[in-house]
Every structure is written in C-alpha cells, then in structure tokens.
Amino acid sequence: MPIRVRLTLVFLVAMAAVMLATGVFLTLRLRAELENAVDAGLRSRAETLLAALDPADPSLGPVDPLAEEDEAFTQLLAENGTVVESSPILEGRPLLPPATVRVLSGPAFLERTVPTAEEPVPARILALPAGGGLVVVVASSLEEQREAVAALVGLLAVGGPAALTVATVVVWLLTGWAFRPVERMRTEAEAVSMSEPDRRLTVPRTRDEVAALAGSLNRMLDRLEEALDRERRFVDDASHELRTPVAALKAELELALSRSRTKEELEAAARRAAADSEALARLTEDLLVLARADRGRLPVRPAAVDLDEVMDQVARALSHRASEAGVTVERRVDATQPARVDPVRLSQALSNLLDNAVRHTPPGGRVRLTASRVDGAVVLEVADTGPGFSPETLAHPFEPFARASTVRGREGGAGLGMAIVRAVLEAHGGSVTLDNPDSGGARVRLRFPGA
C-alpha cells in the first residue's frame, strides 16, 4: 500500500477516534451541566416550600413557585404515600409510589416519567421529608434538556463526518504535495543507468528531510560510480595481466609442437611452460585474494607464530632470486614473544614485499627484514637500498595495478603486491605504511596487534 494511502488512513482512523471521544465527552458534559442546573432549581424550590410550609395547615398555596404547569410539578405527600396536595396538571396521581415514600430518610433525586393530564413527561424529581409526617416532592420536566442533548448529538452526527471528510481530503492533498519531490527523485533514480552513471538527483532547495535524502542518495551514487570505475579498471587490468602469461604459455606449447624436438629442447620448453603456469597460478591466487578482500571476507586463521621462523621461510624461498639479482637479504627479529597471526597470510604479504624489494634493488644492494614490538604491537619492516617509491606510488600505494608503465609486463609483476599486503593487514586488524627514509631506498611497515 502506498505511503500516501497509509498516512491518510492512519489520519482518518486517528481523527475519527478523536472526534468520537470529543463528541462523547461534550455530550456527557452537557448532560451533566443541564442536570446540575435542574437539581439546583429543584433544591431552591424545595427550600422555598419548606420555609413556607405550616405543618398545622399543610397547603402549598401561594408559595408554590411554579412558573409553567407543564414544566414543573409540586406535591405534598403523607408518610403512607397518599397525596395531600398536588399541582393540578398531575390530577392527583402521586409522583412517587408509597414504597419509596416510606423508606425515604433524606433528600433523594430520582428520574421518572410523570403522567400528566396532557401526556407522560420525563422529569427529574426531588423528594424531601418536611416533618410532621409529610414529604415535599418537586419535579421538573427534562424535555428541554433532552432536546438540547439530542440537538448536540445530531449536530455532531452531521458535522463530524463532514469535518472528517474535509480533513481527510486536505491530508490527502498535503501528503501528495509533500511526496511530490520524492516521486521526482524516484523518477530520476529510475533514469540512472549504466549508460549514464554520472547522472544525479535534483536536490530540492527546501533544506528539509527530502533534501537531505537527495544529498545522501547523490553521495551514494558517487560512491557507486567510483566503485564501478574501480571495478572496470580492475577487470581491464586483470584481463591484460592474465593475457600475458596465457599467451606466453600457448606460444611455448605451440612452439614445442611445431616440429620434432630433442629431449633437451622439450625439457626446456616444459620448464618455460611450468614457469608460465606458475606465474599464471600466482596471479590468479592474487586476484582471488583481492576479490575476497573487497567483499570483506578474507579468511584468516590466527595462531601463535614464531616470527623468526616465518621470516626465515620467506627469505629462503626468495634466496635464489635474490642471489641471481645480486641482492643481499638480511633479517633481524627483536620481538621475542610469539605473535598471533595467520602464518600463511603473513608469509604471503612478506613474500610480496620481499619480491618487490629484490626486483627494485640494484645489484650489490641490500634488503632488510626486521621484526620488533612497539607499545604492545608487532611491527614488521621491509627496507631496501633501491631508488625508493615514486611520487605516484606514494599517492596511490594500494590501488591494484597502479604502477609505472615502465614496469608493466612479465618481469615487472602485476602490481597487486601492495593491495594484497593491505588486505592481509586489515584482516588482522592492522595497518601498513610506505615511505622513503632519509637514508635512501624504500621502506614498508606492517603493524598489527600482538599476541
């Protein structure tokens, strides 16, 4: 059900309940006020009669304050209920039955239908013992009061639904007017598509909740467009990087099958194909890690790990490549306590950093890997004596495939190393920073909570 319809129905129900409660209150209040006025008049008449009544000569006589015979009645009754004196219009019929008169001990108000010479009349009665075995009974017709209450009820019955209808129509129009900017925003949002990702919603100048909503939606669209652009660049770069090892692997296999080969030539072709397959598998694994990290579900299995052992395994794995490049790898561990990390993910991050450092360090240079504890946190540092990070790299250090064009290609790597390092550190609740120290070279610091 549309919000406009729901709001109108809620208002209709709430307004109807309020008007019904108000009508009942006004009716009861008017009835009570009229009854109090009648009771006050009856008391005044009864007191006047009692003051003028002579028990030795029980007669209402000239002190009867009746103004209209068909609206006010007076009787003087004996203890046994017989009529001593009465208003002529009552024709001698008692206002109260004998049983009620006999049990009367004080002033009592009652409502009865009084039979008169013309027609029965609803009346309010006050019976008051007068002494000497007499009871003064005064009554007043309730017809005018009931007519006033009925008129009010009729007015509410006619005016209430009319007012409710008018108010409902007004609310329907107001809600339609209030939701008009929202409807415009919905139409504009429907028009935003893949072909027009830069299209934005019109922000009203009202400075209200609708304007705030439009601003929030536009900021969301900005983030979505940025994510879409990043996703497209990622897919384009990944396709380019995957094409290179796949093409090389295909070329190696086609060359090996193009003519008869000696055993040595086939072994060499197989080794080159294996190397290309390894590069392809490593790139695929790196892409999978980044995809999982983007979705916030990079799995880690923390355990108590000896940092010296992990660093030694990583250094040994890269020792052959470092030796070929003429680069010395040094390591130092100042953190004596075990760290609680995922050894596989940590090894993956360190391997990326060491591989990058070895590739960019000239022959005769050094790569230093250290571990220490600072304020309870574990800090791993990879530093080299190479040319350092370029300004472009420092500006966007963790963007996948963000590297200088001169290093793109099979020998330069895919440009995923730093993005993977950040993903691993964030999964451990840590952080990574890059800088070029004053002493030269490049430095990367990994910081994550200790054990």
Order of alpha helices (4+ residues) and beta strands (2+ residues): alpha-beta-beta-alpha-beta-beta-beta-alpha-alpha-alpha-alpha-beta-alpha-alpha-beta-beta-alpha-beta-beta-alpha-alpha-beta-beta
